[in-house]
Amino acid sequence: MLIPPLHVVYYNAKAIAKLLDQTGFSLETRSVALPREALLKRLHLIGIFKALKLSDKMMVFARKEVDLEPR
C-alpha cells in the first residue's frame, strides 16, 4: 500500500542486499510484514502470502564487521 508522503524511497530485497554489500554490511535476516497477519494465519493462507512476498514492509538485520586490529 502506497502512503505518500511517508514513503520516500522503496527498496526491494535485491536493492537492500546490494546496498548492504556496498557499505560493508552482511545480511543477517530479512523478513516481511503482511497486513492482517492474524487473519491470514486463521485462514491458513499465511504461508502462501509470505512465499509470494506480498508486502511493502521489510525488516532487515545486518552486521558490519569491525576491524579490531590497532593501526
C-alpha positions as a LaTeX table, in Angstrom:
\begin{tabular}{lrrr}
\hline
Residue & $x$ (\AA) & $y$ (\AA) & $z$ (\AA) \\
\hline
Met1 & 0.00 & 0.00 & 0.00 \\
Leu2 & 1.47 & 3.32 & $-1.00$ \\
Ile3 & 1.01 & 6.06 & 1.56 \\
Pro4 & 2.59 & 9.32 & 0.35 \\
Pro5 & 4.33 & 11.31 & 1.72 \\
Leu6 & 5.51 & 8.77 & 4.32 \\
His7 & 7.40 & 6.59 & 1.86 \\
Val8 & 10.26 & 8.47 & 0.25 \\
Val9 & 12.09 & 5.52 & $-1.33$ \\
Tyr10 & 11.08 & 1.94 & $-1.99$ \\
Tyr11 & 13.65 & $-0.85$ & $-1.84$ \\
Asn12 & 13.29 & $-4.44$ & $-2.92$ \\
Ala13 & 15.28 & $-7.34$ & $-1.44$ \\
Lys14 & 17.88 & $-7.22$ & $-4.21$ \\
Ala15 & 18.50 & $-3.48$ & $-3.74$ \\
Ile16 & 18.82 & $-3.87$ & 0.04 \\
Ala17 & 21.37 & $-6.68$ & $-0.37$ \\
Lys18 & 23.38 & $-4.57$ & $-2.83$ \\
Leu19 & 23.36 & $-1.50$ & $-0.56$ \\
Leu20 & 24.44 & $-3.56$ & 2.43 \\
Asp21 & 27.27 & $-5.13$ & 0.44 \\
Gln22 & 28.46 & $-1.75$ & $-0.86$ \\
Thr23 & 28.63 & $-0.34$ & 2.66 \\
Gly24 & 30.42 & $-3.28$ & 4.27 \\
Phe25 & 27.44 & $-4.95$ & 5.92 \\
Ser26 & 26.35 & $-8.55$ & 5.65 \\
Leu27 & 22.69 & $-9.50$ & 5.68 \\
Glu28 & 21.74 & $-11.47$ & 8.77 \\
Thr29 & 17.96 & $-11.71$ & 8.46 \\
Arg30 & 15.28 & $-10.26$ & 6.23 \\
Ser31 & 11.57 & $-10.68$ & 6.79 \\
Val32 & 8.38 & $-9.11$ & 5.55 \\
Ala33 & 5.33 & $-7.97$ & 7.46 \\
Leu34 & 1.96 & $-8.72$ & 5.99 \\
Pro35 & $-1.23$ & $-6.77$ & 6.56 \\
Arg36 & $-3.80$ & $-8.70$ & 8.58 \\
Glu37 & $-1.34$ & $-11.46$ & 9.55 \\
Ala38 & $-3.61$ & $-12.79$ & 12.29 \\
Leu39 & $-6.46$ & $-13.26$ & 9.82 \\
Leu40 & $-4.19$ & $-14.88$ & 7.25 \\
Lys41 & $-2.95$ & $-17.30$ & 9.93 \\
Arg42 & $-6.51$ & $-18.25$ & 10.89 \\
Leu43 & $-7.35$ & $-18.87$ & 7.23 \\
His44 & $-4.13$ & $-20.90$ & 6.79 \\
Leu45 & $-3.01$ & $-18.55$ & 4.00 \\
Ile46 & 0.00 & $-17.00$ & 5.70 \\
Gly47 & 2.49 & $-19.37$ & 4.05 \\
Ile48 & 1.27 & $-18.53$ & 0.55 \\
Phe49 & 1.45 & $-14.77$ & 1.12 \\
Lys50 & 4.90 & $-14.97$ & 2.75 \\
Ala51 & 6.20 & $-17.12$ & $-0.12$ \\
Leu52 & 4.94 & $-14.57$ & $-2.63$ \\
Lys53 & 6.45 & $-11.73$ & $-0.53$ \\
Leu54 & 3.34 & $-9.61$ & $-0.99$ \\
Ser55 & 4.15 & $-6.78$ & 1.38 \\
Asp56 & 5.50 & $-3.25$ & 1.41 \\
Lys57 & 7.17 & $-3.67$ & 4.81 \\
Met58 & 10.58 & $-5.24$ & 5.18 \\
Met59 & 12.62 & $-5.69$ & 8.34 \\
Val60 & 16.36 & $-6.12$ & 7.80 \\
Phe61 & 19.03 & $-7.06$ & 10.30 \\
Ala62 & 22.60 & $-6.61$ & 9.13 \\
Arg63 & 26.04 & $-6.87$ & 10.67 \\
Lys64 & 29.11 & $-4.79$ & 9.97 \\
Glu65 & 32.43 & $-6.49$ & 10.57 \\
Val66 & 34.64 & $-4.31$ & 12.72 \\
Asp67 & 38.41 & $-4.35$ & 12.35 \\
Leu68 & 39.79 & $-4.65$ & 15.89 \\
Glu69 & 43.44 & $-4.58$ & 14.81 \\
Pro70 & 45.31 & $-1.48$ & 16.05 \\
Arg71 & 46.53 & 0.83 & 13.32 \\
\hline
\end{tabular}
